[in-house]
Amino acid sequence: MRRFQTKEVVQSVLYPSQVISDQYASKTIITDDGRTFTGILGPAGGDSVVVLQSSGEKITLKKDAIDEIAPSSKSAMPEKLFDNLSLDDIADLFAFLRAGSTRQRSARR
């Protein structure tokens, strides 16, 4: 959590599509047969690509079966991640993350 302020992390989790880093930008892929997939693209080797969907599912597609690839305005991060947590749970999570980054800094010295 050293890289981002707590406020930025909370905003990113509450509103994952508000600001999307280019590194994590999703694409919408439409195949020749009309299927649509949205996720982060990665190489699968050779003539295929992998689409990592927000559900965690990986779809492998042949490049020649892809009709269109377009940027998506929707984040690959699932929405409503805090919905099942109490305020105390969220506070505990951030305390844990802060403690972990402190331990990492101490271990590097």
N, C-alpha and C positions, 0 to 999 in steps of 0.2 A: 504494500500500500504506500510505499515510499514515493512512488512516481506520481500518484494522484492524491488529491485532497479527499477526505471522507465525503464531502458534499458532492464532488464529481462522481464518485463511485455510486453513491445512493441515486443520483440523478440518472446515471447510465443504466442502473438496474430497474428503476421505476419507469423510465422512458427510453428503452433500448434503441428505438429508431430515431431519436432526436438528433444525435451526433454519432455518426458511424465512421470509424477510422478506415482509411483506404485498405489497410491490411486485413480488415474483417468485412469488407463490403460484399454483400450478397449479389448474386446474379439470378435472373430469371431465364431459364432455358426452355425453349419450345422445340419439341422434336418434330421430325417430318410427319409422324402419325398423330400430331396434335396434343401429345401429353405435355404438361407443364411441370417443371421442377424449380424450386427456389432454394438457394443455399450458396455456400462458399465453394468455389471451383478449385480443384487440385488436379495435378497430372496423375493419370493411372498407368502411364507408360504406353508407348507406341501410339496407336490410333484411338485412344480412349481418354475420357476425363471422368473424374469423380466429383459428384455433387454431395457435399456434406450438408444435410438438411438440419433445421433447428431441432428436430426430434432426435437427432443423433444418428439417424439412418443414412447410410452411404449408398448412393445410386451410381453405378458405372454406366456411362453412355459412350457409344461409338461416336467419334467426331463427325463421321459422314452421315449420322442419323440426326444431327442437330440442325434445325432450320434457322433458329435465331437465338442470340444471347444478348440480353439487355440488362443494364444496371437495375437493381431493386432498391426501392426506398425503404424497405422493411429490413430490420436488423435480423441477423441469424440468432441473436440471443433471445431465448424464450421470454415472453412477457409474463408478468404477474409472479415473479419469483419470490416476492416477499408476502404474497397473499396469505399463506398458511403459517406465517411467523408472527409472534407477538412482538411488541416493541422491545420487551426484555430480550427475546431471542435475537433480534436484530442488533441490539446493543452488545450482547455477548459475542455475536459473530464479528463485529468490528473490533471489539477488544481483543479477540483471538487473532485477527489479522494484524493488528498493530503489534501485538506481542511477538508474533512470528517474524515480522520485519525487524524488530529490535534484536531478536536472537540471531538473525542472519548477519546483521551488522557487527555484533559482538564476536561472532565466530570468524569473521574475516580479518579481524585485527590481529 
